[in-house]
Amino acid sequence: MRKVLVLEDEPNIRSFVVINLKRAGYETIEAGDGEEALEQIRKNPDTKVVLLDIMLPGEIDGFEVCRRIRAGNSQIGIIMLTARTQEMDKVTGLMTGADDYVTKPFSPAELTARVDALYRRAGGENVRDSDEISQPPFLLNTRNRTLEKNGQRIKLTQVEYSIVKLFMDNPGKALSREEILDAVWGKDYIGELKIVDVNIRRLRIKLEDDPQNPSYITTVWGYGYKWGF
């Protein structure tokens, strides 16, 4: 069964989300606060996608829940649910490890499409005949979906892995933000382009020797990014 955790403190909204996910064929696990969500993750380690509300009762908000989940699991898909429209909240959610965000109010179709896309990535994709892409100092294993730099494993989210694979499949090629968005999030994604920029920022922190002066993921001004090989 495809498990999704729904963390939302407002019962009416949580019920609305749960009903629509069940209709789409998902098994839902519910939580009303951060502590309960973390406990449910511990009890259900096979959960593949988590929907997190940002504003929560208690001492742990959605950002902190995201950080704690991500610290223990780089593979799980995380979508932030928020009624806020400030840019900083969206960026903060992504920088703490979320893969995507949906702003309330949202349509059932939009939410289900976002969950479907993340679940496909979290569940694994078809891999090609060659299991490794070697571009020193990086080694990408497409069967295990892992990345090493100088022999050291780098923890990546599913979205980050997909971006790195896209880059390593296209070394030296300038890729537009739109191309990256279509390839990683899907052509039917209706979010904003800045999700690409925030994930690139996250990747630079993980991959670059000096994230402020990147040498692997370079910016093509006014266009997009290039894997600098």
C-alpha distance (Angstrom), angle and dihedral (degrees) to the residues before:
residue distance angle dihedral
M1 . . .
R2 3.82 . .
K3 3.80 107.4 .
V4 3.79 125.0 -153.3
L5 3.81 125.0 178.1
V6 3.81 115.0 -144.1
L7 3.81 114.4 -160.4
E8 3.81 109.0 -172.7
D9 3.81 126.4 137.5
E10 3.82 95.7 -156.5
P11 3.85 106.8 82.4
N12 3.81 94.9 -153.7
I13 3.80 93.6 53.3
R14 3.81 92.2 42.5
S15 3.81 90.7 51.0
F16 3.82 90.8 48.9
V17 3.82 91.3 51.8
V18 3.81 93.9 44.1
I19 3.81 94.2 50.0
N20 3.79 92.4 51.8
L21 3.80 94.1 45.7
K22 3.80 90.7 50.2
R23 3.79 89.5 51.1
A24 3.81 87.4 53.9
G25 3.80 90.7 54.5
Y26 3.80 102.0 -98.3
E27 3.79 128.7 135.4
T28 3.79 106.6 -132.4
I29 3.79 130.2 -149.6
E30 3.79 115.4 -164.3
A31 3.80 133.1 -147.8
G32 3.80 131.4 173.9
D33 3.80 99.6 -164.8
G34 3.79 140.9 21.0
E35 3.79 97.3 -98.1
E36 3.79 92.1 52.0
A37 3.80 91.2 48.0
L38 3.80 92.9 53.2
E39 3.81 90.2 48.0
Q40 3.82 91.1 50.4
I41 3.80 90.3 51.5
R42 3.79 89.6 53.1
K43 3.81 90.6 49.8
N44 3.82 93.4 44.9
P45 3.82 107.7 40.3
D46 3.82 90.8 163.9
T47 3.83 91.4 67.8
K48 3.81 107.6 125.5
V49 3.83 103.3 -174.2
V50 3.82 132.8 32.7
L51 3.82 127.5 -164.2
L52 3.81 110.0 -156.2
D53 3.78 127.7 -168.0
I54 3.82 111.3 -148.0
M55 3.81 100.1 -147.4
L56 3.81 108.5 62.4
P57 3.81 137.7 159.5
G58 3.79 118.1 -108.8
E59 3.77 131.2 32.7
I60 3.80 98.2 -55.7
D61 3.81 117.8 72.3
G62 3.78 127.1 -168.6
F63 3.81 92.9 -91.8
E64 3.81 91.6 57.2
V65 3.81 92.5 45.0
C66 3.81 87.7 52.4
R67 3.82 91.9 50.4
R68 3.80 93.0 49.7
I69 3.80 94.8 46.3
R70 3.79 91.4 46.7
A71 3.81 92.4 48.0
G72 3.79 89.3 60.4
N73 3.81 101.0 33.4
S74 3.79 126.1 31.7
Q75 3.82 93.2 176.1
I76 3.81 102.1 59.2
G77 3.82 117.0 99.0
I78 3.83 115.5 -122.6
I79 3.82 126.6 -164.2
M80 3.80 119.8 -176.4
L81 3.82 118.0 -142.3
T82 3.78 114.6 -156.0
A83 3.77 140.9 162.4
R84 3.78 89.4 -157.1
T85 3.78 121.4 103.3
Q86 3.81 99.7 -168.6
E87 3.79 112.6 122.3
M88 3.80 91.5 -136.3
D89 3.80 92.9 61.6
K90 3.79 91.6 53.5
V91 3.79 92.4 47.5
T92 3.81 92.1 46.0
G93 3.79 91.0 52.2
L94 3.78 92.2 51.5
M95 3.79 93.8 44.2
T96 3.82 91.4 52.5
G97 3.81 88.5 58.4
A98 3.80 108.4 -83.5
D99 3.80 117.4 143.0
D100 3.79 97.1 -152.8
Y101 3.81 143.6 -6.5
V102 3.79 134.8 -141.6
T103 3.80 121.0 -159.7
K104 3.80 118.7 -141.0
P105 2.93 129.6 -86.1
F106 3.80 95.2 49.0
S107 3.78 133.2 163.2
P108 3.82 121.0 -112.4
A109 3.80 89.7 -122.2
E110 3.80 92.6 53.8
L111 3.80 93.8 48.4
T112 3.80 93.7 45.8
A113 3.81 91.2 49.1
R114 3.83 90.6 52.8
V115 3.81 91.5 48.7
D116 3.82 91.6 46.8
A117 3.80 91.7 52.4
L118 3.81 93.9 49.0
Y119 3.79 92.6 44.1
R120 3.79 91.4 54.6
R121 3.79 90.1 53.9
A122 3.79 94.3 43.5
G123 3.80 90.1 48.8
G124 3.76 92.6 53.5
E125 3.77 134.6 -106.2
N126 3.75 133.7 -118.6
V127 3.78 111.0 -81.2
R128 3.75 128.1 -146.5
D129 3.81 126.2 -114.3
S130 3.79 93.5 -93.8
D131 3.80 110.4 67.2
E132 3.79 96.5 -161.3
I133 3.77 139.0 53.2
S134 3.78 111.0 -163.9
Q135 3.79 119.7 -162.9
P136 3.82 105.6 152.1
P137 2.93 129.0 -93.2
F138 3.83 83.8 22.9
L139 3.79 129.8 66.6
L140 3.81 118.6 -174.8
N141 3.80 118.1 -164.1
T142 3.80 107.4 -158.5
R143 3.80 94.6 -171.0
N144 3.79 95.6 53.9
R145 3.83 92.1 28.7
T146 3.79 92.1 -131.2
L147 3.80 134.9 137.8
E148 3.79 128.6 -151.3
K149 3.79 129.6 -169.7
N150 3.80 114.6 -161.4
G151 3.79 87.7 -16.9
Q152 3.81 94.5 -52.8
R153 3.81 119.2 118.9
I154 3.82 115.5 -120.4
K155 3.79 115.7 -155.0
L156 3.80 110.5 -128.7
T157 3.78 133.1 -179.8
Q158 3.80 116.7 -127.6
V159 3.81 90.6 -101.4
E160 3.81 92.1 48.8
Y161 3.81 90.4 49.3
S162 3.81 90.7 51.2
I163 3.82 91.3 50.9
V164 3.81 93.1 48.5
K165 3.81 91.1 48.1
L166 3.81 90.2 50.5
F167 3.81 90.0 51.6
M168 3.80 94.2 46.0
D169 3.79 90.6 48.6
N170 3.83 87.5 54.7
P171 3.82 106.8 37.3
G172 3.79 113.7 -176.4
K173 3.82 93.1 5.8
A174 3.80 119.5 124.7
L175 3.80 108.1 -126.8
S176 3.78 120.1 -162.8
R177 3.79 120.7 -131.5
E178 3.80 87.7 -113.6
E179 3.81 91.8 54.0
I180 3.81 91.3 50.3
L181 3.81 91.6 46.9
D182 3.81 92.8 50.0
A183 3.81 93.9 45.5
V184 3.80 97.4 46.0
W185 3.81 106.0 28.3
G186 3.81 97.7 27.0
K187 3.79 134.0 -108.3
D188 3.81 91.5 -89.0
Y189 3.81 92.8 57.1
I190 3.80 109.3 124.8
G191 3.79 99.5 -170.8
E192 3.78 128.9 104.8
L193 3.80 131.2 -75.0
K194 3.79 92.8 -123.3
I195 3.81 89.3 76.5
V196 3.81 85.3 74.2
D197 3.80 92.6 53.0
V198 3.80 93.8 48.8
N199 3.80 92.5 50.0
I200 3.81 90.2 48.6
R201 3.81 88.2 52.5
R202 3.81 89.6 51.6
L203 3.80 91.8 48.3
R204 3.80 92.8 50.1
I205 3.80 89.9 55.3
K206 3.80 89.1 54.0
L207 3.81 100.6 38.8
E208 3.79 110.0 28.8
D209 3.79 126.5 83.6
D210 3.81 86.4 -144.5
P211 3.83 111.7 18.9
Q212 3.81 90.9 -167.6
N213 3.81 90.4 58.4
P214 3.80 103.7 33.0
S215 3.77 120.1 -164.2
Y216 3.83 100.4 175.6
I217 3.82 103.1 42.4
T218 3.79 105.3 35.6
T219 3.79 127.1 -176.7
V220 3.79 120.6 -116.4
W221 3.79 97.6 -155.6
G222 3.77 115.4 -123.0
Y223 3.80 91.4 4.3
G224 3.78 119.4 52.4
Y225 3.79 140.1 -90.4
K226 3.78 141.6 -46.3
W227 3.80 132.3 -152.9
G228 3.78 97.9 -125.7
F229 3.79 102.4 -130.7
